[in-house]
């Protein structure tokens, strides 16, 4: 689908030189002399390569039409992650290079948003936050102030998080999947 360069927004996926790129930053520039343009920073969907590109404001750009489906993570095999479509029960294999660093947040029976472009898998979106079980936390130091610094703990999937000293093994915590930071302790039912 063709759009005017001035319609480019962050998060959009564009087709540049027959490759898919996600817009991570954009700014409309109008110099005193010359033509107005859209300055952009793009990230390659598959390999993560960064690209800075300037489009003239009058230029037409190709916006990719993406399809997103909710799919449940089942298991890992030697070279891929196996997901199941929650509606059709169809199983798909997603190569490890597409999942990348997100693999540490994959939990069995949890649904994730899988993005397709012409039936080709181009991405996996994690929820903004996830609840994880704490598997190891060092003993709490007595007489420590409530504002003591954060300390490293281990969660399921071997995820290390810096959390307050009151967090203990067996607790469930919520973490931000974008930054890997501790958000809060999850209350027990």
KAQUI-V125452 format. One record per residue. N is the residue number from 1. SS is DSSP state (h for helix, s for strand, l for the rest). PHI is phi as a letter, one per 40 degrees, with the letter a starting at -180 (999 if undefined). BURIAL is + if it has 9 or more other C-alpha atoms within 8 Angstrom, else -. Layout:
N,SS,PHI,BURIAL
N,SS,PHI,BURIAL
This chain:
1,l,999,-
2,s,c,-
3,s,b,+
4,s,c,+
5,h,d,+
6,h,c,+
7,h,c,-
8,l,c,+
9,l,b,-
10,l,c,+
11,l,g,-
12,l,c,+
13,s,b,+
14,s,b,+
15,s,b,+
16,s,b,-
17,l,f,-
18,l,g,-
19,s,b,-
20,s,c,+
21,s,b,+
22,s,c,+
23,s,c,+
24,s,b,+
25,s,a,-
26,s,a,+
27,s,a,-
28,s,c,+
29,s,b,-
30,l,b,-
31,l,c,-
32,l,d,-
33,l,b,-
34,l,g,-
35,l,c,-
36,l,c,+
37,s,a,+
38,s,b,+
39,s,c,+
40,s,b,+
41,s,b,+
42,s,b,+
43,s,b,+
44,s,c,+
45,l,c,+
46,l,c,+
47,l,b,-
48,l,g,-
49,l,c,-
50,s,c,-
51,s,a,-
52,s,b,-
53,s,a,-
54,s,b,-
55,s,b,+
56,s,c,+
57,l,d,+
58,l,c,-
59,l,c,-
60,s,b,-
61,s,b,+
62,s,c,+
63,s,c,+
64,l,c,+
65,l,c,-
66,l,b,-
67,s,b,-
68,s,b,-
69,s,b,-
70,s,c,+
71,s,b,+
72,s,c,+
73,s,c,+
74,s,b,+
75,s,a,-
76,s,b,-
77,l,b,-
78,l,d,-
79,l,b,-
80,s,a,+
81,s,b,+
82,s,b,+
83,s,b,+
84,s,b,+
85,s,c,+
86,l,c,-
87,l,c,-
88,l,c,-
89,l,g,-
90,l,c,-
91,s,c,-
92,s,b,-
93,s,b,-
94,s,b,+
95,s,d,+
96,h,c,+
97,h,c,-
98,h,c,+
99,h,c,+
100,h,f,-
101,h,c,-
102,h,c,-
103,h,d,-
104,h,c,-
105,h,c,-
106,l,c,-
107,l,b,-
108,l,d,-
109,l,g,-
110,l,c,-
111,s,c,-
112,s,b,+
113,s,c,+
114,s,b,+
115,s,b,+
116,s,b,+
117,s,b,+
118,l,f,-
119,l,g,-
120,s,b,-
121,s,c,+
122,s,b,+
123,s,a,+
124,s,b,+
125,s,b,-
126,l,c,+
127,l,c,-
128,l,c,-
129,s,a,+
130,s,b,+
131,s,c,+
132,s,b,+
133,s,c,+
134,s,c,+
135,s,c,+
136,s,a,+
137,s,a,+
138,l,c,-
139,l,d,-
140,l,c,-
141,l,c,-
142,l,c,-
143,l,g,-
144,l,c,-
145,l,c,-
146,l,c,-
147,l,c,-
148,l,d,-
149,l,c,-
150,l,c,-
151,s,b,-
152,s,c,+
153,s,b,+
154,s,b,+
155,s,b,+
156,h,d,+
157,h,g,-
158,h,f,-
159,s,c,-
160,s,c,-
161,s,b,+
162,s,c,+
163,s,b,+
164,l,c,+
165,l,c,+
166,l,c,-
167,l,c,+
168,l,b,+
169,l,d,+
170,l,g,-
171,l,c,+
172,s,b,+
173,s,b,+
174,s,b,+
175,s,b,+
176,s,c,+
177,l,c,+
178,l,c,-
179,l,b,-
180,l,g,-
181,l,c,+
182,s,c,+
183,s,b,-
184,s,a,-
185,s,c,+
186,l,c,+
187,l,c,-
188,l,c,-
189,l,c,-
